[in-house]
Amino acid sequence: MTSPTSTRRRDALANSERLIAAARKVFASGGQGSLEEIASEAGVGIATLYRHFSGRESLTRAVYRSIMRDELLPLLRQSCAQGSARQSFLLIVERLLELLDRERGLIASSADFAVLTDDLLREFLEPFAVLLRHAQERNEIRADLQPYDIPRVLSILVVGLSTPPASPADRRRYVSLVFDAMGPDQAESLPPLDEKDGVEGMRSGFMAIRMASSSREPDSSRPNGASPQEGDAG
């Protein structure tokens, strides 16, 4: 028999997911909407919204994380397993820019969209490290880049090309330009990272080696096509 505690947790998770989905729908309509409007769209009261999210910024972070988890992470995992790593980076940036262009209200809802983007992209540091390692092994990206560099470069591109929004043609042009500049040909030595960032990058680099090694062996504990679950979306 299901316990009352389990039922409450399941209901709470369902309400949180409804609120995030409702916020995405409101953001996609072109505006940021009021919290009352988002709660109404989710079919819950404003008090329920505040039980899950402390305010607009908390909800916006959860929505942005949901976008990255649901739309970006599967693409990133697939890219780690196959294909050109450089082309995968281009595809990931273009896909994220397309999503943000579709849900413009998300940008308007964030108090500091640049900081939020940087924070959330760093949550994917380990799979970025795997993709970077693959690109460096294939001599597609310069060898002195560290894992920490990738979310920072992606953050610069995403924020710079979405505020104000660039056209699809301009997005492809400047994303290609940046990744061409990251190629190994005629690359001069980079200045060092900040010490704290360098340590974080090295830690993710070691994790990338382990992840890359394990990805070459089939995991008999999971069904084909299954993927591990990520943390919740807030």
C-alpha positions in Angstrom: 0.0 0.0 0.0 1.3 3.5 -0.9 2.1 5.6 2.2 0.6 9.1 2.6 4.2 10.5 2.6 4.9 8.9 -0.8 1.6 10.2 -2.2 2.4 13.7 -1.0 5.8 13.6 -2.5 4.4 12.4 -5.8 1.8 15.1 -5.8 4.4 17.7 -5.0 6.6 16.6 -7.9 3.7 16.6 -10.3 2.8 20.1 -9.2 6.4 21.3 -9.7 6.5 19.8 -13.2 3.1 21.3 -14.1 4.4 24.8 -13.0 7.5 24.4 -15.0 5.6 23.3 -18.1 3.1 26.2 -17.6 5.9 28.7 -17.3 7.5 27.4 -20.5 4.1 27.8 -22.3 3.7 31.4 -21.0 7.3 32.2 -21.9 6.8 30.8 -25.4 3.8 33.2 -25.9 6.3 36.0 -26.0 6.0 37.5 -22.5 7.2 36.7 -19.1 3.7 36.6 -17.6 2.8 37.1 -14.0 3.3 34.4 -11.4 -0.5 34.3 -10.9 -0.9 33.7 -14.7 1.6 30.8 -14.6 -0.1 29.3 -11.6 -3.4 29.5 -13.3 -2.0 27.9 -16.5 -0.7 25.1 -14.3 -4.1 24.6 -12.6 -2.9 25.4 -9.1 -3.1 28.3 -6.7 -0.5 30.9 -6.2 0.2 29.5 -2.7 1.2 26.2 -4.3 3.6 28.0 -6.7 5.3 29.7 -3.7 5.6 26.4 -1.9 7.8 25.1 -4.7 9.5 28.3 -5.8 10.6 31.2 -3.7 9.8 33.7 -6.5 10.2 34.5 -10.2 14.0 33.9 -10.3 13.7 30.5 -8.7 11.0 29.4 -11.1 13.0 30.8 -14.1 16.1 28.9 -13.0 14.0 25.7 -12.8 12.6 26.3 -16.3 16.0 27.0 -17.8 17.4 23.9 -16.1 14.5 21.8 -17.5 15.2 23.1 -21.0 18.8 22.1 -20.7 18.1 18.7 -19.1 15.3 17.7 -21.5 16.6 19.3 -24.8 20.3 19.7 -24.4 21.5 16.8 -22.3 20.2 14.0 -24.7 21.9 15.8 -27.6 25.1 16.1 -25.5 25.1 12.4 -24.5 24.5 11.4 -28.1 27.4 13.6 -29.3 29.7 12.1 -26.7 29.1 8.7 -28.2 29.4 9.4 -31.9 30.2 11.9 -34.7 32.4 14.9 -35.0 33.0 16.6 -31.7 33.4 20.0 -33.2 30.2 19.6 -35.2 28.5 18.5 -32.0 29.5 21.7 -30.2 28.1 23.8 -33.0 24.8 21.8 -33.0 24.5 22.1 -29.2 24.9 25.9 -29.2 22.5 26.4 -32.2 19.9 24.2 -30.5 20.1 26.1 -27.3 19.8 29.4 -29.1 16.8 28.1 -31.0 15.1 27.2 -27.8 15.7 30.5 -26.2 14.5 32.3 -29.3 11.3 30.3 -29.0 10.9 31.1 -25.3 11.9 34.7 -25.2 10.0 35.3 -21.9 12.6 33.2 -20.1 15.3 35.8 -20.8 13.1 38.6 -19.6 12.2 36.7 -16.4 15.8 36.4 -15.3 17.3 39.1 -13.1 20.7 38.2 -14.6 20.4 36.0 -17.6 24.2 35.9 -18.2 25.0 34.6 -14.7 22.2 32.1 -14.8 23.3 30.7 -18.2 26.9 30.4 -16.9 25.8 28.7 -13.7 23.6 26.1 -15.5 26.0 25.3 -18.3 28.6 24.5 -15.6 26.3 21.8 -14.2 27.1 19.9 -17.5 30.9 20.2 -17.0 31.5 16.4 -17.0 29.8 15.6 -20.3 31.4 18.7 -21.9 34.7 17.3 -20.7 34.1 14.0 -22.4 33.2 15.8 -25.7 36.2 18.0 -25.4 38.5 15.0 -24.9 37.1 13.4 -28.0 37.6 16.5 -30.0 41.2 16.9 -28.8 42.0 13.2 -29.6 40.8 13.8 -33.1 42.8 17.0 -33.4 39.6 19.0 -34.0 40.1 21.5 -31.1 43.3 22.9 -29.6 44.9 20.7 -27.0 45.4 23.4 -24.3 41.6 24.0 -23.8 40.4 22.7 -20.4 36.9 21.4 -19.5 36.1 24.6 -17.7 36.7 26.6 -20.9 33.8 25.0 -22.7 30.7 26.1 -20.6 32.3 29.6 -20.4 32.7 29.8 -24.2 29.2 28.5 -24.7 27.8 31.0 -22.2 29.5 33.9 -24.1 28.0 32.6 -27.3 24.5 32.0 -25.9 24.2 35.3 -24.1 25.8 37.3 -26.9 23.6 35.9 -29.6 20.3 35.9 -27.7 20.5 39.4 -26.1 19.6 41.0 -28.5 18.5 38.0 -30.6 20.5 37.3 -33.7 19.0 35.9 -36.9 19.6 32.1 -37.6 22.1 33.0 -40.3 24.1 35.3 -38.0 24.0 32.6 -35.2 25.5 30.0 -37.5 28.1 32.5 -38.8 29.4 33.6 -35.4 29.2 30.2 -33.7 31.2 28.8 -36.6 33.7 31.6 -36.4 34.3 31.0 -32.6 34.8 27.3 -33.0 37.1 27.7 -36.0 39.2 30.0 -33.8 39.4 27.1 -31.3 41.0 24.9 -33.9 44.6 23.6 -33.4 46.1 25.2 -36.5 48.5 28.1 -35.7 47.1 28.3 -32.1 49.3 30.3 -29.7 49.5 29.3 -26.0 46.6 30.5 -23.9 47.0 32.5 -20.8 46.4 30.4 -17.7 42.9 30.0 -16.1 42.2 31.3 -12.7 43.6 28.8 -10.2 40.2 27.8 -8.8 38.8 27.3 -12.3 41.9 25.3 -13.4 41.5 22.9 -10.5 37.8 22.4 -11.3 38.7 21.8 -14.9 41.4 19.2 -14.0 38.9 17.4 -11.8 36.4 17.2 -14.6 39.1 16.2 -17.0 40.0 13.1 -14.9 36.3 12.3 -14.6 36.0 12.6 -18.4 38.8 10.0 -18.8 36.8 7.6 -16.6 33.5 8.3 -18.4 35.1 7.9 -21.8 36.6 4.6 -20.9 33.3 3.3 -19.4 31.3 4.5 -22.4 33.3 2.1 -24.7 32.0 -0.9 -22.7 28.3 -1.8 -22.9 26.4 -1.4 -19.6 24.5 -4.7 -19.0 22.7 -3.2 -16.1 20.5 -0.9 -18.2 18.2 -1.7 -21.1 19.3 -0.5 -24.6 18.7 3.2 -25.0 18.1 3.8 -21.3 20.0 6.7 -19.7 20.7 7.6 -16.1 18.4 10.0 -14.5 19.6 13.6 -13.8 18.8 15.6 -10.7 15.4 17.2 -10.3 14.6 20.5 -12.0 13.9 22.4 -8.8 
